[in-house]
Amino acid sequence: MFAHGARDPDWALPARRVATEVQRLRPDASVVVAFLEFMEPNFADAVEAAAASGARLVRIVPLFLAQGGHLKRDVPALVEAAQAKHPDCRIELAQAVGEDAGVVHAMAVYSAGA
């Protein structure tokens, strides 16, 4: 899981809840929340730890609402650098979760008060 990060530690709680649920759904996977800035672990450290533990696939799931500037420019550069450093580990970048139709529907239902 990959989130922007903030100075307030409580900001990360929803991302950590999502990671806990993903871990429940995929007990065979190692699920970590990494951050672009302000919080630890950062992207590079999280990928480094995954590769060091023997991971052959690292799937980056951005907990962002849209494919904005960070996901169009900054994160692909981070993925490229990590892939070059760990050629035996495939690093995939998923679309922002907010782009998923099911997530959009869930936000609409919540917003509508249904």
Disulfide bonds with the S-S distance in Angstrom:
none
